Amino acid sequence: MITLRGMRTITVLQCEKCDYKEEREFQVGDYVLKRVGECAKCKGPLYISMIYGVPEKGPPRPYGY
């Protein structure tokens, strides 16, 4: 039997000028190097530096269910 685990997709936001970094849930339209606003620490440009998946906790579910 084939089993699947769900994945959570995480987007990492990083400031271009300082060491500020933040993680949030992926949103439709996210892509690496996209500018997303201002840094909360220094007001520099904030951009998406990485997008990655994390397996969800819990038992795997059978394929097709």
Distance bins in CASP14 RR format, pairs under 12 A and 6 or more apart:
PFRMAT RR
TARGET T0000
AUTHOR 0000-0000-0000
RMODE 2
METHOD distances of the structure
MODEL  1
1 60 0 0 0 0 1 0 0 0 0 0 0
1 61 0 0 0 0 0 1 0 0 0 0 0
1 62 1 0 1 0 0 0 0 0 0 0 0
1 63 1 0 0 1 0 0 0 0 0 0 0
1 64 0 0 0 0 0 1 0 0 0 0 0
1 65 0 0 0 0 0 1 0 0 0 0 0
2 60 0 0 0 0 1 0 0 0 0 0 0
2 61 0 0 0 0 0 1 0 0 0 0 0
2 62 1 0 0 1 0 0 0 0 0 0 0
2 63 1 1 0 0 0 0 0 0 0 0 0
2 64 0 0 0 0 1 0 0 0 0 0 0
2 65 0 0 0 0 0 1 0 0 0 0 0
3 55 0 0 0 0 0 1 0 0 0 0 0
3 58 0 0 0 0 0 1 0 0 0 0 0
3 59 0 0 0 0 1 0 0 0 0 0 0
3 60 1 1 0 0 0 0 0 0 0 0 0
3 61 1 0 0 1 0 0 0 0 0 0 0
3 62 1 0 1 0 0 0 0 0 0 0 0
3 63 1 0 0 1 0 0 0 0 0 0 0
3 64 0 0 0 0 0 1 0 0 0 0 0
3 65 0 0 0 0 1 0 0 0 0 0 0
4 55 0 0 0 0 0 1 0 0 0 0 0
4 56 0 0 0 0 0 1 0 0 0 0 0
4 58 0 0 0 0 0 1 0 0 0 0 0
4 59 0 0 0 0 0 1 0 0 0 0 0
4 60 1 0 0 1 0 0 0 0 0 0 0
4 61 1 0 1 0 0 0 0 0 0 0 0
4 62 1 0 0 1 0 0 0 0 0 0 0
4 63 1 0 1 0 0 0 0 0 0 0 0
4 64 0 0 0 0 1 0 0 0 0 0 0
4 65 0 0 0 0 1 0 0 0 0 0 0
5 53 0 0 0 0 0 1 0 0 0 0 0
5 54 0 0 0 0 0 1 0 0 0 0 0
5 55 1 0 1 0 0 0 0 0 0 0 0
5 56 1 0 0 1 0 0 0 0 0 0 0
5 57 0 0 0 0 1 0 0 0 0 0 0
5 58 1 0 0 1 0 0 0 0 0 0 0
5 59 0 0 0 0 1 0 0 0 0 0 0
5 60 1 0 1 0 0 0 0 0 0 0 0
5 61 1 0 0 1 0 0 0 0 0 0 0
5 62 0 0 0 0 0 1 0 0 0 0 0
5 63 0 0 0 0 0 1 0 0 0 0 0
6 53 0 0 0 0 1 0 0 0 0 0 0
6 54 0 0 0 0 1 0 0 0 0 0 0
6 55 1 0 0 1 0 0 0 0 0 0 0
6 56 1 0 1 0 0 0 0 0 0 0 0
6 57 0 0 0 0 1 0 0 0 0 0 0
6 58 0 0 0 0 1 0 0 0 0 0 0
6 59 0 0 0 0 0 1 0 0 0 0 0
6 60 0 0 0 0 1 0 0 0 0 0 0
6 61 0 0 0 0 1 0 0 0 0 0 0
6 63 0 0 0 0 0 1 0 0 0 0 0
7 25 0 0 0 0 0 1 0 0 0 0 0
7 26 0 0 0 0 1 0 0 0 0 0 0
7 51 0 0 0 0 0 1 0 0 0 0 0
7 52 0 0 0 0 1 0 0 0 0 0 0
7 53 1 0 1 0 0 0 0 0 0 0 0
7 54 1 0 0 1 0 0 0 0 0 0 0
7 55 1 0 0 1 0 0 0 0 0 0 0
7 56 1 0 0 1 0 0 0 0 0 0 0
7 57 0 0 0 0 0 1 0 0 0 0 0
7 60 0 0 0 0 0 1 0 0 0 0 0
8 23 0 0 0 0 0 1 0 0 0 0 0
8 24 0 0 0 0 0 1 0 0 0 0 0
8 25 1 0 0 1 0 0 0 0 0 0 0
8 26 0 0 0 0 1 0 0 0 0 0 0
8 51 0 0 0 0 0 1 0 0 0 0 0
8 52 0 0 0 0 1 0 0 0 0 0 0
8 53 1 0 0 1 0 0 0 0 0 0 0
8 54 1 0 1 0 0 0 0 0 0 0 0
8 55 1 0 0 1 0 0 0 0 0 0 0
8 56 1 0 1 0 0 0 0 0 0 0 0
8 57 0 0 0 0 1 0 0 0 0 0 0
9 23 0 0 0 0 0 1 0 0 0 0 0
9 24 0 0 0 0 0 1 0 0 0 0 0
9 25 1 0 0 1 0 0 0 0 0 0 0
9 26 1 1 0 0 0 0 0 0 0 0 0
9 27 0 0 0 0 1 0 0 0 0 0 0
9 28 0 0 0 0 0 1 0 0 0 0 0
9 29 0 0 0 0 0 1 0 0 0 0 0
9 30 0 0 0 0 1 0 0 0 0 0 0
9 48 0 0 0 0 0 1 0 0 0 0 0
9 50 0 0 0 0 0 1 0 0 0 0 0
9 51 1 0 0 1 0 0 0 0 0 0 0
9 52 1 0 0 1 0 0 0 0 0 0 0
9 53 1 0 1 0 0 0 0 0 0 0 0
9 54 1 0 0 1 0 0 0 0 0 0 0
9 55 0 0 0 0 0 1 0 0 0 0 0
9 56 0 0 0 0 0 1 0 0 0 0 0
10 21 0 0 0 0 0 1 0 0 0 0 0
10 22 0 0 0 0 0 1 0 0 0 0 0
10 23 1 0 1 0 0 0 0 0 0 0 0
10 24 1 0 0 1 0 0 0 0 0 0 0
10 25 1 0 0 1 0 0 0 0 0 0 0
10 26 1 0 0 1 0 0 0 0 0 0 0
10 27 0 0 0 0 0 1 0 0 0 0 0
10 30 0 0 0 0 0 1 0 0 0 0 0
10 48 0 0 0 0 0 1 0 0 0 0 0
10 49 0 0 0 0 0 1 0 0 0 0 0
10 50 0 0 0 0 1 0 0 0 0 0 0
10 51 1 0 0 1 0 0 0 0 0 0 0
10 52 1 0 1 0 0 0 0 0 0 0 0
10 53 1 0 0 1 0 0 0 0 0 0 0
10 54 1 0 0 1 0 0 0 0 0 0 0
10 55 0 0 0 0 0 1 0 0 0 0 0
10 56 0 0 0 0 0 1 0 0 0 0 0
11 21 0 0 0 0 0 1 0 0 0 0 0
11 22 0 0 0 0 1 0 0 0 0 0 0
11 23 1 0 0 1 0 0 0 0 0 0 0
11 24 1 0 1 0 0 0 0 0 0 0 0
11 25 1 0 0 1 0 0 0 0 0 0 0
11 26 1 0 1 0 0 0 0 0 0 0 0
11 27 1 0 0 1 0 0 0 0 0 0 0
11 28 0 0 0 0 0 1 0 0 0 0 0
11 29 0 0 0 0 1 0 0 0 0 0 0
11 30 1 0 1 0 0 0 0 0 0 0 0
11 31 0 0 0 0 1 0 0 0 0 0 0
11 32 0 0 0 0 1 0 0 0 0 0 0
11 34 0 0 0 0 1 0 0 0 0 0 0
11 36 0 0 0 0 1 0 0 0 0 0 0
11 46 0 0 0 0 0 1 0 0 0 0 0
11 47 0 0 0 0 0 1 0 0 0 0 0
11 48 1 0 1 0 0 0 0 0 0 0 0
11 49 0 0 0 0 1 0 0 0 0 0 0
11 50 1 0 0 1 0 0 0 0 0 0 0
11 51 1 0 1 0 0 0 0 0 0 0 0
11 52 0 0 0 0 1 0 0 0 0 0 0
11 53 0 0 0 0 1 0 0 0 0 0 0
11 54 0 0 0 0 0 1 0 0 0 0 0
12 20 0 0 0 0 0 1 0 0 0 0 0
12 21 1 0 0 1 0 0 0 0 0 0 0
12 22 1 0 0 1 0 0 0 0 0 0 0
12 23 1 0 1 0 0 0 0 0 0 0 0
12 24 0 0 0 0 1 0 0 0 0 0 0
12 25 0 0 0 0 0 1 0 0 0 0 0
12 26 0 0 0 0 0 1 0 0 0 0 0
12 30 0 0 0 0 0 1 0 0 0 0 0
12 32 0 0 0 0 1 0 0 0 0 0 0
12 33 0 0 0 0 0 1 0 0 0 0 0
12 34 0 0 0 0 0 1 0 0 0 0 0
12 36 0 0 0 0 0 1 0 0 0 0 0
12 46 0 0 0 0 0 1 0 0 0 0 0
12 47 0 0 0 0 1 0 0 0 0 0 0
12 48 1 0 0 1 0 0 0 0 0 0 0
12 49 1 0 1 0 0 0 0 0 0 0 0
12 50 1 0 1 0 0 0 0 0 0 0 0
12 51 1 0 0 1 0 0 0 0 0 0 0
12 52 1 0 0 1 0 0 0 0 0 0 0
12 53 0 0 0 0 0 1 0 0 0 0 0
12 54 0 0 0 0 0 1 0 0 0 0 0
13 20 0 0 0 0 1 0 0 0 0 0 0
13 21 1 0 0 1 0 0 0 0 0 0 0
13 22 1 0 1 0 0 0 0 0 0 0 0
13 23 1 0 0 1 0 0 0 0 0 0 0
13 24 1 0 0 1 0 0 0 0 0 0 0
13 25 0 0 0 0 0 1 0 0 0 0 0
13 26 0 0 0 0 0 1 0 0 0 0 0
13 27 0 0 0 0 0 1 0 0 0 0 0
13 30 0 0 0 0 1 0 0 0 0 0 0
13 32 0 0 0 0 0 1 0 0 0 0 0
13 33 0 0 0 0 0 1 0 0 0 0 0
13 34 0 0 0 0 1 0 0 0 0 0 0
13 35 0 0 0 0 0 1 0 0 0 0 0
13 36 1 0 0 1 0 0 0 0 0 0 0
13 37 0 0 0 0 1 0 0 0 0 0 0
13 38 0 0 0 0 0 1 0 0 0 0 0
13 39 0 0 0 0 1 0 0 0 0 0 0
13 40 0 0 0 0 1 0 0 0 0 0 0
13 41 0 0 0 0 0 1 0 0 0 0 0
13 44 0 0 0 0 0 1 0 0 0 0 0
13 45 0 0 0 0 0 1 0 0 0 0 0
13 46 1 0 1 0 0 0 0 0 0 0 0
13 47 1 0 0 1 0 0 0 0 0 0 0
13 48 1 0 0 1 0 0 0 0 0 0 0
13 49 1 0 0 1 0 0 0 0 0 0 0
13 50 0 0 0 0 1 0 0 0 0 0 0
13 51 0 0 0 0 0 1 0 0 0 0 0
14 20 1 0 0 1 0 0 0 0 0 0 0
14 21 1 0 1 0 0 0 0 0 0 0 0
14 22 1 0 0 1 0 0 0 0 0 0 0
14 23 0 0 0 0 0 1 0 0 0 0 0
14 24 0 0 0 0 0 1 0 0 0 0 0
14 32 0 0 0 0 0 1 0 0 0 0 0
14 33 0 0 0 0 0 1 0 0 0 0 0
14 34 0 0 0 0 0 1 0 0 0 0 0
14 35 0 0 0 0 0 1 0 0 0 0 0
14 36 0 0 0 0 1 0 0 0 0 0 0
14 37 0 0 0 0 0 1 0 0 0 0 0
14 39 0 0 0 0 1 0 0 0 0 0 0
14 41 0 0 0 0 0 1 0 0 0 0 0
14 44 0 0 0 0 0 1 0 0 0 0 0
14 45 0 0 0 0 1 0 0 0 0 0 0
14 46 1 0 0 1 0 0 0 0 0 0 0
14 47 1 0 0 1 0 0 0 0 0 0 0
14 48 1 0 0 1 0 0 0 0 0 0 0
14 49 1 1 0 0 0 0 0 0 0 0 0
14 50 1 0 0 1 0 0 0 0 0 0 0
14 51 0 0 0 0 0 1 0 0 0 0 0
15 21 1 0 0 1 0 0 0 0 0 0 0
15 22 0 0 0 0 1 0 0 0 0 0 0
15 35 0 0 0 0 0 1 0 0 0 0 0
15 36 0 0 0 0 0 1 0 0 0 0 0
15 37 0 0 0 0 1 0 0 0 0 0 0
15 38 0 0 0 0 1 0 0 0 0 0 0
15 39 1 1 0 0 0 0 0 0 0 0 0
15 40 0 0 0 0 1 0 0 0 0 0 0
15 41 1 0 0 1 0 0 0 0 0 0 0
15 42 1 0 0 1 0 0 0 0 0 0 0
15 43 0 0 0 0 1 0 0 0 0 0 0
15 44 1 0 1 0 0 0 0 0 0 0 0
15 45 1 0 0 1 0 0 0 0 0 0 0
15 46 1 0 1 0 0 0 0 0 0 0 0
15 47 0 0 0 0 1 0 0 0 0 0 0
15 48 0 0 0 0 0 1 0 0 0 0 0
15 49 0 0 0 0 1 0 0 0 0 0 0
16 33 0 0 0 0 0 1 0 0 0 0 0
16 35 0 0 0 0 1 0 0 0 0 0 0
16 36 0 0 0 0 0 1 0 0 0 0 0
16 37 0 0 0 0 0 1 0 0 0 0 0
16 38 0 0 0 0 0 1 0 0 0 0 0
16 39 1 0 0 1 0 0 0 0 0 0 0
16 41 0 0 0 0 0 1 0 0 0 0 0
16 42 0 0 0 0 1 0 0 0 0 0 0
16 43 0 0 0 0 0 1 0 0 0 0 0
16 44 1 0 0 1 0 0 0 0 0 0 0
16 45 1 0 1 0 0 0 0 0 0 0 0
16 46 1 0 0 1 0 0 0 0 0 0 0
16 47 1 0 0 1 0 0 0 0 0 0 0
16 48 0 0 0 0 0 1 0 0 0 0 0
16 49 0 0 0 0 1 0 0 0 0 0 0
17 38 0 0 0 0 0 1 0 0 0 0 0
17 39 1 0 0 1 0 0 0 0 0 0 0
17 41 0 0 0 0 1 0 0 0 0 0 0
17 42 1 0 1 0 0 0 0 0 0 0 0
17 43 0 0 0 0 1 0 0 0 0 0 0
17 44 1 0 1 0 0 0 0 0 0 0 0
17 45 1 0 0 1 0 0 0 0 0 0 0
17 46 0 0 0 0 1 0 0 0 0 0 0
17 47 0 0 0 0 0 1 0 0 0 0 0
18 38 0 0 0 0 0 1 0 0 0 0 0
18 39 1 0 0 1 0 0 0 0 0 0 0
18 40 0 0 0 0 0 1 0 0 0 0 0
18 41 1 0 1 0 0 0 0 0 0 0 0
18 42 1 0 1 0 0 0 0 0 0 0 0
18 43 0 0 0 0 1 0 0 0 0 0 0
18 44 1 0 0 1 0 0 0 0 0 0 0
18 45 0 0 0 0 0 1 0 0 0 0 0
18 46 0 0 0 0 0 1 0 0 0 0 0
19 39 0 0 0 0 1 0 0 0 0 0 0
19 41 0 0 0 0 1 0 0 0 0 0 0
19 42 0 0 0 0 1 0 0 0 0 0 0
19 49 0 0 0 0 0 1 0 0 0 0 0
20 37 0 0 0 0 0 1 0 0 0 0 0
20 38 0 0 0 0 0 1 0 0 0 0 0
20 39 1 0 1 0 0 0 0 0 0 0 0
20 40 1 0 0 1 0 0 0 0 0 0 0
20 41 1 0 1 0 0 0 0 0 0 0 0
20 42 1 0 0 1 0 0 0 0 0 0 0
20 43 0 0 0 0 0 1 0 0 0 0 0
20 44 0 0 0 0 1 0 0 0 0 0 0
20 45 0 0 0 0 0 1 0 0 0 0 0
20 46 1 0 0 1 0 0 0 0 0 0 0
20 47 0 0 0 0 0 1 0 0 0 0 0
20 49 0 0 0 0 0 1 0 0 0 0 0
21 39 0 0 0 0 1 0 0 0 0 0 0
21 40 0 0 0 0 0 1 0 0 0 0 0
21 41 0 0 0 0 1 0 0 0 0 0 0
21 46 0 0 0 0 1 0 0 0 0 0 0
21 47 0 0 0 0 0 1 0 0 0 0 0
21 48 0 0 0 0 0 1 0 0 0 0 0
21 49 1 0 0 1 0 0 0 0 0 0 0
21 50 0 0 0 0 1 0 0 0 0 0 0
22 36 0 0 0 0 1 0 0 0 0 0 0
22 37 0 0 0 0 0 1 0 0 0 0 0
22 38 0 0 0 0 0 1 0 0 0 0 0
22 39 0 0 0 0 1 0 0 0 0 0 0
22 40 1 0 0 1 0 0 0 0 0 0 0
22 41 0 0 0 0 1 0 0 0 0 0 0
22 46 1 0 0 1 0 0 0 0 0 0 0
22 47 0 0 0 0 0 1 0 0 0 0 0
22 48 0 0 0 0 0 1 0 0 0 0 0
22 49 0 0 0 0 0 1 0 0 0 0 0
22 50 0 0 0 0 0 1 0 0 0 0 0
23 48 0 0 0 0 0 1 0 0 0 0 0
23 49 0 0 0 0 0 1 0 0 0 0 0
23 50 0 0 0 0 1 0 0 0 0 0 0
23 51 0 0 0 0 0 1 0 0 0 0 0
23 52 0 0 0 0 1 0 0 0 0 0 0
23 53 0 0 0 0 0 1 0 0 0 0 0
23 54 0 0 0 0 0 1 0 0 0 0 0
24 30 0 0 0 0 1 0 0 0 0 0 0
24 36 0 0 0 0 1 0 0 0 0 0 0
24 46 0 0 0 0 0 1 0 0 0 0 0
24 48 0 0 0 0 1 0 0 0 0 0 0
24 50 0 0 0 0 0 1 0 0 0 0 0
24 51 0 0 0 0 0 1 0 0 0 0 0
25 51 0 0 0 0 0 1 0 0 0 0 0
25 53 0 0 0 0 0 1 0 0 0 0 0
25 54 0 0 0 0 0 1 0 0 0 0 0
26 32 0 0 0 0 0 1 0 0 0 0 0
26 34 0 0 0 0 0 1 0 0 0 0 0
26 48 0 0 0 0 1 0 0 0 0 0 0
26 50 0 0 0 0 0 1 0 0 0 0 0
26 51 1 0 0 1 0 0 0 0 0 0 0
26 52 0 0 0 0 1 0 0 0 0 0 0
26 53 0 0 0 0 1 0 0 0 0 0 0
26 54 0 0 0 0 0 1 0 0 0 0 0
27 34 0 0 0 0 0 1 0 0 0 0 0
27 36 0 0 0 0 1 0 0 0 0 0 0
27 48 0 0 0 0 1 0 0 0 0 0 0
27 51 0 0 0 0 0 1 0 0 0 0 0
29 36 0 0 0 0 0 1 0 0 0 0 0
29 48 0 0 0 0 1 0 0 0 0 0 0
29 51 0 0 0 0 0 1 0 0 0 0 0
30 36 0 0 0 0 1 0 0 0 0 0 0
30 47 0 0 0 0 0 1 0 0 0 0 0
30 48 1 0 1 0 0 0 0 0 0 0 0
30 49 0 0 0 0 0 1 0 0 0 0 0
30 50 0 0 0 0 0 1 0 0 0 0 0
30 51 1 0 0 1 0 0 0 0 0 0 0
30 52 0 0 0 0 0 1 0 0 0 0 0
31 47 0 0 0 0 0 1 0 0 0 0 0
31 48 1 0 0 1 0 0 0 0 0 0 0
31 49 0 0 0 0 0 1 0 0 0 0 0
31 50 0 0 0 0 0 1 0 0 0 0 0
31 51 1 0 0 1 0 0 0 0 0 0 0
32 47 0 0 0 0 1 0 0 0 0 0 0
32 48 1 0 1 0 0 0 0 0 0 0 0
32 49 1 0 0 1 0 0 0 0 0 0 0
32 50 1 0 0 1 0 0 0 0 0 0 0
32 51 1 0 0 1 0 0 0 0 0 0 0
32 52 0 0 0 0 0 1 0 0 0 0 0
33 45 0 0 0 0 0 1 0 0 0 0 0
33 46 0 0 0 0 0 1 0 0 0 0 0
33 47 1 0 1 0 0 0 0 0 0 0 0
33 48 1 0 0 1 0 0 0 0 0 0 0
33 49 1 0 0 1 0 0 0 0 0 0 0
33 50 0 0 0 0 0 1 0 0 0 0 0
33 51 0 0 0 0 0 1 0 0 0 0 0
34 45 0 0 0 0 0 1 0 0 0 0 0
34 46 0 0 0 0 1 0 0 0 0 0 0
34 47 1 0 0 1 0 0 0 0 0 0 0
34 48 1 0 1 0 0 0 0 0 0 0 0
34 49 0 0 0 0 1 0 0 0 0 0 0
34 50 0 0 0 0 0 1 0 0 0 0 0
34 51 0 0 0 0 1 0 0 0 0 0 0
35 44 0 0 0 0 0 1 0 0 0 0 0
35 45 1 0 1 0 0 0 0 0 0 0 0
35 46 1 0 0 1 0 0 0 0 0 0 0
35 47 1 0 1 0 0 0 0 0 0 0 0
35 48 0 0 0 0 1 0 0 0 0 0 0
35 49 0 0 0 0 0 1 0 0 0 0 0
36 44 0 0 0 0 0 1 0 0 0 0 0
36 45 0 0 0 0 1 0 0 0 0 0 0
36 46 1 0 1 0 0 0 0 0 0 0 0
36 47 1 0 0 1 0 0 0 0 0 0 0
36 48 1 0 0 1 0 0 0 0 0 0 0
36 49 0 0 0 0 0 1 0 0 0 0 0
37 43 0 0 0 0 1 0 0 0 0 0 0
37 44 0 0 0 0 1 0 0 0 0 0 0
37 45 1 0 0 1 0 0 0 0 0 0 0
37 46 1 0 1 0 0 0 0 0 0 0 0
37 47 0 0 0 0 1 0 0 0 0 0 0
37 48 0 0 0 0 0 1 0 0 0 0 0
38 44 1 0 1 0 0 0 0 0 0 0 0
38 45 1 0 0 1 0 0 0 0 0 0 0
38 46 1 0 1 0 0 0 0 0 0 0 0
38 47 0 0 0 0 0 1 0 0 0 0 0
39 45 1 0 0 1 0 0 0 0 0 0 0
39 46 1 0 1 0 0 0 0 0 0 0 0
39 47 0 0 0 0 1 0 0 0 0 0 0
40 46 0 0 0 0 1 0 0 0 0 0 0
59 65 0 0 0 0 0 1 0 0 0 0 0
END
